[in-house]
Amino acid sequence: MIEKPLSPVDVEFVTTLHGDDAVSFVVLMQPRGSKDRLLRAIDDIALGDLEHAVQERDEPEGQEALEPAERALRLSLAALRAAGSEASGEVVQRHPLDALRGVVERAGADEVIVLTEPHFVEEFFHRDWASRARHKVGVPVLKLFSHAADEEQPTKGA
């Protein structure tokens, strides 16, 4: 489950988590919406990113948010495939945790990776995606923090 397109660092990280074992990914992407706009702004302020907090009000919502989510999903799937992984996915507009549980059951998934930005308020109250998924999917849930698309690749040994 992702919130934004995978960066090259994210792709390298998730595709190498299990060493040389063959892995495949089913990626779920949820469009951003207005219901969590306030929480995102609070998170931005907590991270000291006041400019981004102000820009939250300009984020697309509803049908306008669908196209960016579909584009993010296509880019992420292409990046995973380019890294040599099998990947499929879908944009989930309603009941994302139910969709996640369905994917886990259909795919026989061994684990779920929730790749997200820090969400301090939701995490404090255990209402973030990873915490909620742990009670819903029946397999281990690994929570990872996504990297910005412009971050450099980590160096070996660092």
mmCIF file of the C-alpha atoms, coordinates in Angstrom:
data_MODEL
# 
_entry.id   MODEL 
# 
loop_
_atom_site.group_PDB 
_atom_site.id 
_atom_site.type_symbol 
_atom_site.label_atom_id 
_atom_site.label_alt_id 
_atom_site.label_comp_id 
_atom_site.label_asym_id 
_atom_site.label_entity_id 
_atom_site.label_seq_id 
_atom_site.pdbx_PDB_ins_code 
_atom_site.Cartn_x 
_atom_site.Cartn_y 
_atom_site.Cartn_z 
_atom_site.occupancy 
_atom_site.B_iso_or_equiv 
_atom_site.pdbx_formal_charge 
_atom_site.auth_seq_id 
_atom_site.auth_comp_id 
_atom_site.auth_asym_id 
_atom_site.auth_atom_id 
_atom_site.pdbx_PDB_model_num 
ATOM 1   C CA . MET A 1 1   ? 0.000   0.000   0.000   1.00 0.00 ? 1   MET A CA 1 
ATOM 2   C CA . ILE A 1 2   ? 1.488   3.334   -1.067  1.00 0.00 ? 2   ILE A CA 1 
ATOM 3   C CA . GLU A 1 3   ? 0.503   6.996   -0.854  1.00 0.00 ? 3   GLU A CA 1 
ATOM 4   C CA . LYS A 1 4   ? 2.723   8.449   -3.575  1.00 0.00 ? 4   LYS A CA 1 
ATOM 5   C CA . PRO A 1 5   ? 4.857   7.178   -6.461  1.00 0.00 ? 5   PRO A CA 1 
ATOM 6   C CA . LEU A 1 6   ? 7.770   5.003   -5.431  1.00 0.00 ? 6   LEU A CA 1 
ATOM 7   C CA . SER A 1 7   ? 11.101  6.804   -5.591  1.00 0.00 ? 7   SER A CA 1 
ATOM 8   C CA . PRO A 1 8   ? 14.185  4.992   -6.934  1.00 0.00 ? 8   PRO A CA 1 
ATOM 9   C CA . VAL A 1 9   ? 15.351  4.558   -3.315  1.00 0.00 ? 9   VAL A CA 1 
ATOM 10  C CA . ASP A 1 10  ? 11.998  3.000   -2.362  1.00 0.00 ? 10  ASP A CA 1 
ATOM 11  C CA . VAL A 1 11  ? 12.118  0.612   -5.332  1.00 0.00 ? 11  VAL A CA 1 
ATOM 12  C CA . GLU A 1 12  ? 15.640  -0.511  -4.527  1.00 0.00 ? 12  GLU A CA 1 
ATOM 13  C CA . PHE A 1 13  ? 14.763  -0.974  -0.876  1.00 0.00 ? 13  PHE A CA 1 
ATOM 14  C CA . VAL A 1 14  ? 11.583  -3.034  -1.322  1.00 0.00 ? 14  VAL A CA 1 
ATOM 15  C CA . THR A 1 15  ? 12.984  -5.157  -4.151  1.00 0.00 ? 15  THR A CA 1 
ATOM 16  C CA . THR A 1 16  ? 16.051  -6.109  -2.103  1.00 0.00 ? 16  THR A CA 1 
ATOM 17  C CA . LEU A 1 17  ? 14.337  -6.692  1.264   1.00 0.00 ? 17  LEU A CA 1 
ATOM 18  C CA . HIS A 1 18  ? 14.367  -10.459 0.787   1.00 0.00 ? 18  HIS A CA 1 
ATOM 19  C CA . GLY A 1 19  ? 17.778  -10.826 -0.811  1.00 0.00 ? 19  GLY A CA 1 
ATOM 20  C CA . ASP A 1 20  ? 17.756  -13.003 -3.916  1.00 0.00 ? 20  ASP A CA 1 
ATOM 21  C CA . ASP A 1 21  ? 14.328  -14.546 -3.221  1.00 0.00 ? 21  ASP A CA 1 
ATOM 22  C CA . ALA A 1 22  ? 11.834  -14.062 -6.034  1.00 0.00 ? 22  ALA A CA 1 
ATOM 23  C CA . VAL A 1 23  ? 9.150   -11.608 -4.959  1.00 0.00 ? 23  VAL A CA 1 
ATOM 24  C CA . SER A 1 24  ? 6.130   -10.103 -6.628  1.00 0.00 ? 24  SER A CA 1 
ATOM 25  C CA . PHE A 1 25  ? 4.169   -7.029  -5.672  1.00 0.00 ? 25  PHE A CA 1 
ATOM 26  C CA . VAL A 1 26  ? 0.517   -6.082  -5.735  1.00 0.00 ? 26  VAL A CA 1 
ATOM 27  C CA . VAL A 1 27  ? 0.455   -2.346  -5.215  1.00 0.00 ? 27  VAL A CA 1 
ATOM 28  C CA . LEU A 1 28  ? -2.576  -0.545  -3.814  1.00 0.00 ? 28  LEU A CA 1 
ATOM 29  C CA . MET A 1 29  ? -2.702  3.218   -4.224  1.00 0.00 ? 29  MET A CA 1 
ATOM 30  C CA . GLN A 1 30  ? -5.329  5.376   -2.592  1.00 0.00 ? 30  GLN A CA 1 
ATOM 31  C CA . PRO A 1 31  ? -6.056  8.822   -4.023  1.00 0.00 ? 31  PRO A CA 1 
ATOM 32  C CA . ARG A 1 32  ? -5.475  11.671  -1.629  1.00 0.00 ? 32  ARG A CA 1 
ATOM 33  C CA . GLY A 1 33  ? -8.622  13.153  -0.221  1.00 0.00 ? 33  GLY A CA 1 
ATOM 34  C CA . SER A 1 34  ? -9.843  16.115  1.726   1.00 0.00 ? 34  SER A CA 1 
ATOM 35  C CA . LYS A 1 35  ? -10.779 14.083  4.806   1.00 0.00 ? 35  LYS A CA 1 
ATOM 36  C CA . ASP A 1 36  ? -7.154  13.724  5.871   1.00 0.00 ? 36  ASP A CA 1 
ATOM 37  C CA . ARG A 1 37  ? -6.016  17.172  4.719   1.00 0.00 ? 37  ARG A CA 1 
ATOM 38  C CA . LEU A 1 38  ? -5.895  18.599  8.256   1.00 0.00 ? 38  LEU A CA 1 
ATOM 39  C CA . LEU A 1 39  ? -3.854  15.648  9.528   1.00 0.00 ? 39  LEU A CA 1 
ATOM 40  C CA . ARG A 1 40  ? -1.395  16.013  6.638   1.00 0.00 ? 40  ARG A CA 1 
ATOM 41  C CA . ALA A 1 41  ? -1.025  19.728  7.411   1.00 0.00 ? 41  ALA A CA 1 
ATOM 42  C CA . ILE A 1 42  ? -0.344  18.964  11.099  1.00 0.00 ? 42  ILE A CA 1 
ATOM 43  C CA . ASP A 1 43  ? 2.276   16.397  10.064  1.00 0.00 ? 43  ASP A CA 1 
ATOM 44  C CA . ASP A 1 44  ? 3.899   18.953  7.757   1.00 0.00 ? 44  ASP A CA 1 
ATOM 45  C CA . ILE A 1 45  ? 4.043   21.490  10.591  1.00 0.00 ? 45  ILE A CA 1 
ATOM 46  C CA . ALA A 1 46  ? 5.505   18.877  12.959  1.00 0.00 ? 46  ALA A CA 1 
ATOM 47  C CA . LEU A 1 47  ? 8.222   18.199  10.375  1.00 0.00 ? 47  LEU A CA 1 
ATOM 48  C CA . GLY A 1 48  ? 8.898   21.935  10.048  1.00 0.00 ? 48  GLY A CA 1 
ATOM 49  C CA . ASP A 1 49  ? 7.600   22.086  6.472   1.00 0.00 ? 49  ASP A CA 1 
ATOM 50  C CA . LEU A 1 50  ? 5.294   25.099  6.786   1.00 0.00 ? 50  LEU A CA 1 
ATOM 51  C CA . GLU A 1 51  ? 5.234   25.765  3.044   1.00 0.00 ? 51  GLU A CA 1 
ATOM 52  C CA . HIS A 1 52  ? 3.918   22.268  2.310   1.00 0.00 ? 52  HIS A CA 1 
ATOM 53  C CA . ALA A 1 53  ? 1.345   22.581  5.120   1.00 0.00 ? 53  ALA A CA 1 
ATOM 54  C CA . VAL A 1 54  ? -0.118  25.657  3.434   1.00 0.00 ? 54  VAL A CA 1 
ATOM 55  C CA . GLN A 1 55  ? -0.159  23.899  0.059   1.00 0.00 ? 55  GLN A CA 1 
ATOM 56  C CA . GLU A 1 56  ? -2.314  21.040  1.409   1.00 0.00 ? 56  GLU A CA 1 
ATOM 57  C CA . ARG A 1 57  ? -5.431  23.089  0.691   1.00 0.00 ? 57  ARG A CA 1 
ATOM 58  C CA . ASP A 1 58  ? -4.551  23.050  -3.024  1.00 0.00 ? 58  ASP A CA 1 
ATOM 59  C CA . GLU A 1 59  ? -4.295  19.246  -3.246  1.00 0.00 ? 59  GLU A CA 1 
ATOM 60  C CA . PRO A 1 60  ? -6.824  17.698  -5.651  1.00 0.00 ? 60  PRO A CA 1 
ATOM 61  C CA . GLU A 1 61  ? -9.658  15.705  -4.153  1.00 0.00 ? 61  GLU A CA 1 
ATOM 62  C CA . GLY A 1 62  ? -12.449 13.430  -5.322  1.00 0.00 ? 62  GLY A CA 1 
ATOM 63  C CA . GLN A 1 63  ? -12.364 12.684  -9.058  1.00 0.00 ? 63  GLN A CA 1 
ATOM 64  C CA . GLU A 1 64  ? -9.548  15.226  -9.513  1.00 0.00 ? 64  GLU A CA 1 
ATOM 65  C CA . ALA A 1 65  ? -7.334  13.093  -7.253  1.00 0.00 ? 65  ALA A CA 1 
ATOM 66  C CA . LEU A 1 66  ? -7.986  9.941   -9.286  1.00 0.00 ? 66  LEU A CA 1 
ATOM 67  C CA . GLU A 1 67  ? -5.768  10.816  -12.252 1.00 0.00 ? 67  GLU A CA 1 
ATOM 68  C CA . PRO A 1 68  ? -2.666  11.639  -10.149 1.00 0.00 ? 68  PRO A CA 1 
ATOM 69  C CA . ALA A 1 69  ? -3.182  8.386   -8.206  1.00 0.00 ? 69  ALA A CA 1 
ATOM 70  C CA . GLU A 1 70  ? -3.457  6.361   -11.427 1.00 0.00 ? 70  GLU A CA 1 
ATOM 71  C CA . ARG A 1 71  ? -0.329  8.042   -12.791 1.00 0.00 ? 71  ARG A CA 1 
ATOM 72  C CA . ALA A 1 72  ? 1.553   7.360   -9.537  1.00 0.00 ? 72  ALA A CA 1 
ATOM 73  C CA . LEU A 1 73  ? 0.494   3.732   -9.690  1.00 0.00 ? 73  LEU A CA 1 
ATOM 74  C CA . ARG A 1 74  ? 1.630   3.330   -13.322 1.00 0.00 ? 74  ARG A CA 1 
ATOM 75  C CA . LEU A 1 75  ? 5.013   4.911   -12.538 1.00 0.00 ? 75  LEU A CA 1 
ATOM 76  C CA . SER A 1 76  ? 5.486   2.723   -9.474  1.00 0.00 ? 76  SER A CA 1 
ATOM 77  C CA . LEU A 1 77  ? 4.568   -0.487  -11.308 1.00 0.00 ? 77  LEU A CA 1 
ATOM 78  C CA . ALA A 1 78  ? 6.915   0.392   -14.171 1.00 0.00 ? 78  ALA A CA 1 
ATOM 79  C CA . ALA A 1 79  ? 9.754   1.059   -11.725 1.00 0.00 ? 79  ALA A CA 1 
ATOM 80  C CA . LEU A 1 80  ? 9.218   -2.255  -9.922  1.00 0.00 ? 80  LEU A CA 1 
ATOM 81  C CA . ARG A 1 81  ? 9.144   -4.135  -13.233 1.00 0.00 ? 81  ARG A CA 1 
ATOM 82  C CA . ALA A 1 82  ? 12.268  -2.323  -14.439 1.00 0.00 ? 82  ALA A CA 1 
ATOM 83  C CA . ALA A 1 83  ? 13.978  -3.564  -11.257 1.00 0.00 ? 83  ALA A CA 1 
ATOM 84  C CA . GLY A 1 84  ? 13.104  -7.122  -12.286 1.00 0.00 ? 84  GLY A CA 1 
ATOM 85  C CA . SER A 1 85  ? 10.060  -7.726  -10.094 1.00 0.00 ? 85  SER A CA 1 
ATOM 86  C CA . GLU A 1 86  ? 6.639   -8.922  -11.061 1.00 0.00 ? 86  GLU A CA 1 
ATOM 87  C CA . ALA A 1 87  ? 4.141   -6.165  -10.236 1.00 0.00 ? 87  ALA A CA 1 
ATOM 88  C CA . SER A 1 88  ? 0.445   -5.432  -10.624 1.00 0.00 ? 88  SER A CA 1 
ATOM 89  C CA . GLY A 1 89  ? -1.816  -3.019  -8.823  1.00 0.00 ? 89  GLY A CA 1 
ATOM 90  C CA . GLU A 1 90  ? -4.916  -0.915  -8.569  1.00 0.00 ? 90  GLU A CA 1 
ATOM 91  C CA . VAL A 1 91  ? -6.154  2.404   -7.309  1.00 0.00 ? 91  VAL A CA 1 
ATOM 92  C CA . VAL A 1 92  ? -8.430  1.897   -4.328  1.00 0.00 ? 92  VAL A CA 1 
ATOM 93  C CA . GLN A 1 93  ? -11.022 4.581   -3.742  1.00 0.00 ? 93  GLN A CA 1 
ATOM 94  C CA . ARG A 1 94  ? -13.222 2.941   -1.123  1.00 0.00 ? 94  ARG A CA 1 
ATOM 95  C CA . HIS A 1 95  ? -12.554 0.655   1.808   1.00 0.00 ? 95  HIS A CA 1 
ATOM 96  C CA . PRO A 1 96  ? -8.793  0.335   1.282   1.00 0.00 ? 96  PRO A CA 1 
ATOM 97  C CA . LEU A 1 97  ? -8.282  -2.081  4.169   1.00 0.00 ? 97  LEU A CA 1 
ATOM 98  C CA . ASP A 1 98  ? -10.967 -4.424  2.846   1.00 0.00 ? 98  ASP A CA 1 
ATOM 99  C CA . ALA A 1 99  ? -9.300  -4.253  -0.580  1.00 0.00 ? 99  ALA A CA 1 
ATOM 100 C CA . LEU A 1 100 ? -5.949  -4.977  1.052   1.00 0.00 ? 100 LEU A CA 1 
ATOM 101 C CA . ARG A 1 101 ? -7.349  -8.013  2.858   1.00 0.00 ? 101 ARG A CA 1 
ATOM 102 C CA . GLY A 1 102 ? -8.836  -9.258  -0.417  1.00 0.00 ? 102 GLY A CA 1 
ATOM 103 C CA . VAL A 1 103 ? -5.493  -8.904  -2.204  1.00 0.00 ? 103 VAL A CA 1 
ATOM 104 C CA . VAL A 1 104 ? -3.709  -10.766 0.598   1.00 0.00 ? 104 VAL A CA 1 
ATOM 105 C CA . GLU A 1 105 ? -6.212  -13.622 0.358   1.00 0.00 ? 105 GLU A CA 1 
ATOM 106 C CA . ARG A 1 106 ? -6.241  -13.818 -3.473  1.00 0.00 ? 106 ARG A CA 1 
ATOM 107 C CA . ALA A 1 107 ? -2.473  -13.544 -3.853  1.00 0.00 ? 107 ALA A CA 1 
ATOM 108 C CA . GLY A 1 108 ? -1.589  -15.708 -0.867  1.00 0.00 ? 108 GLY A CA 1 
ATOM 109 C CA . ALA A 1 109 ? 0.673   -12.879 0.315   1.00 0.00 ? 109 ALA A CA 1 
ATOM 110 C CA . ASP A 1 110 ? 3.308   -13.609 2.931   1.00 0.00 ? 110 ASP A CA 1 
ATOM 111 C CA . GLU A 1 111 ? 3.477   -10.023 4.136   1.00 0.00 ? 111 GLU A CA 1 
ATOM 112 C CA . VAL A 1 112 ? 2.169   -6.519  3.555   1.00 0.00 ? 112 VAL A CA 1 
ATOM 113 C CA . ILE A 1 113 ? 4.416   -3.502  3.121   1.00 0.00 ? 113 ILE A CA 1 
ATOM 114 C CA . VAL A 1 114 ? 2.905   -0.128  3.921   1.00 0.00 ? 114 VAL A CA 1 
ATOM 115 C CA . LEU A 1 115 ? 5.139   2.541   2.419   1.00 0.00 ? 115 LEU A CA 1 
ATOM 116 C CA . THR A 1 116 ? 4.100   5.880   3.843   1.00 0.00 ? 116 THR A CA 1 
ATOM 117 C CA . GLU A 1 117 ? 5.237   9.285   4.969   1.00 0.00 ? 117 GLU A CA 1 
ATOM 118 C CA . PRO A 1 118 ? 5.291   9.966   8.730   1.00 0.00 ? 118 PRO A CA 1 
ATOM 119 C CA . HIS A 1 119 ? 1.804   10.666  10.077  1.00 0.00 ? 119 HIS A CA 1 
ATOM 120 C CA . PHE A 1 120 ? 2.391   11.674  13.666  1.00 0.00 ? 120 PHE A CA 1 
ATOM 121 C CA . VAL A 1 121 ? -1.219  12.208  14.740  1.00 0.00 ? 121 VAL A CA 1 
ATOM 122 C CA . GLU A 1 122 ? -2.494  8.997   13.163  1.00 0.00 ? 122 GLU A CA 1 
ATOM 123 C CA . GLU A 1 123 ? 0.471   6.991   14.443  1.00 0.00 ? 123 GLU A CA 1 
ATOM 124 C CA . PHE A 1 124 ? 0.022   8.321   17.985  1.00 0.00 ? 124 PHE A CA 1 
ATOM 125 C CA . PHE A 1 125 ? -3.565  7.053   18.019  1.00 0.00 ? 125 PHE A CA 1 
ATOM 126 C CA . HIS A 1 126 ? -2.682  3.886   16.028  1.00 0.00 ? 126 HIS A CA 1 
ATOM 127 C CA . ARG A 1 127 ? -4.982  4.968   13.188  1.00 0.00 ? 127 ARG A CA 1 
ATOM 128 C CA . ASP A 1 128 ? -2.285  4.893   10.504  1.00 0.00 ? 128 ASP A CA 1 
ATOM 129 C CA . TRP A 1 129 ? -2.548  2.377   7.640   1.00 0.00 ? 129 TRP A CA 1 
ATOM 130 C CA . ALA A 1 130 ? -0.008  -0.060  9.065   1.00 0.00 ? 130 ALA A CA 1 
ATOM 131 C CA . SER A 1 131 ? -1.586  -0.191  12.532  1.00 0.00 ? 131 SER A CA 1 
ATOM 132 C CA . ARG A 1 132 ? -5.049  -0.664  11.094  1.00 0.00 ? 132 ARG A CA 1 
ATOM 133 C CA . ALA A 1 133 ? -3.868  -3.264  8.564   1.00 0.00 ? 133 ALA A CA 1 
ATOM 134 C CA . ARG A 1 134 ? -2.278  -5.374  11.313  1.00 0.00 ? 134 ARG A CA 1 
ATOM 135 C CA . HIS A 1 135 ? -5.760  -6.022  12.681  1.00 0.00 ? 135 HIS A CA 1 
ATOM 136 C CA . LYS A 1 136 ? -7.265  -6.808  9.288   1.00 0.00 ? 136 LYS A CA 1 
ATOM 137 C CA . VAL A 1 137 ? -5.016  -8.820  6.974   1.00 0.00 ? 137 VAL A CA 1 
ATOM 138 C CA . GLY A 1 138 ? -3.750  -11.834 8.917   1.00 0.00 ? 138 GLY A CA 1 
ATOM 139 C CA . VAL A 1 139 ? -0.112  -11.591 7.756   1.00 0.00 ? 139 VAL A CA 1 
ATOM 140 C CA . PRO A 1 140 ? 2.834   -9.562  9.055   1.00 0.00 ? 140 PRO A CA 1 
ATOM 141 C CA . VAL A 1 141 ? 2.685   -5.856  8.165   1.00 0.00 ? 141 VAL A CA 1 
ATOM 142 C CA . LEU A 1 142 ? 5.949   -4.018  7.604   1.00 0.00 ? 142 LEU A CA 1 
ATOM 143 C CA . LYS A 1 143 ? 5.763   -0.251  7.862   1.00 0.00 ? 143 LYS A CA 1 
ATOM 144 C CA . LEU A 1 144 ? 8.385   1.690   5.918   1.00 0.00 ? 144 LEU A CA 1 
ATOM 145 C CA . PHE A 1 145 ? 8.811   5.414   5.446   1.00 0.00 ? 145 PHE A CA 1 
ATOM 146 C CA . SER A 1 146 ? 8.980   6.517   1.833   1.00 0.00 ? 146 SER A CA 1 
ATOM 147 C CA . HIS A 1 147 ? 11.812  8.590   0.449   1.00 0.00 ? 147 HIS A CA 1 
ATOM 148 C CA . ALA A 1 148 ? 11.508  11.792  -1.512  1.00 0.00 ? 148 ALA A CA 1 
ATOM 149 C CA . ALA A 1 149 ? 11.966  11.318  -5.239  1.00 0.00 ? 149 ALA A CA 1 
ATOM 150 C CA . ASP A 1 150 ? 14.977  13.648  -5.220  1.00 0.00 ? 150 ASP A CA 1 
ATOM 151 C CA . GLU A 1 151 ? 16.871  11.893  -2.412  1.00 0.00 ? 151 GLU A CA 1 
ATOM 152 C CA . GLU A 1 152 ? 20.178  10.326  -3.321  1.00 0.00 ? 152 GLU A CA 1 
ATOM 153 C CA . GLN A 1 153 ? 20.735  6.597   -3.279  1.00 0.00 ? 153 GLN A CA 1 
ATOM 154 C CA . PRO A 1 154 ? 22.251  5.427   0.002   1.00 0.00 ? 154 PRO A CA 1 
ATOM 155 C CA . THR A 1 155 ? 25.874  4.444   -0.248  1.00 0.00 ? 155 THR A CA 1 
ATOM 156 C CA . LYS A 1 156 ? 27.028  0.938   0.606   1.00 0.00 ? 156 LYS A CA 1 
ATOM 157 C CA . GLY A 1 157 ? 28.127  0.603   4.200   1.00 0.00 ? 157 GLY A CA 1 
ATOM 158 C CA . ALA A 1 158 ? 26.362  3.778   5.266   1.00 0.00 ? 158 ALA A CA 1 
# 
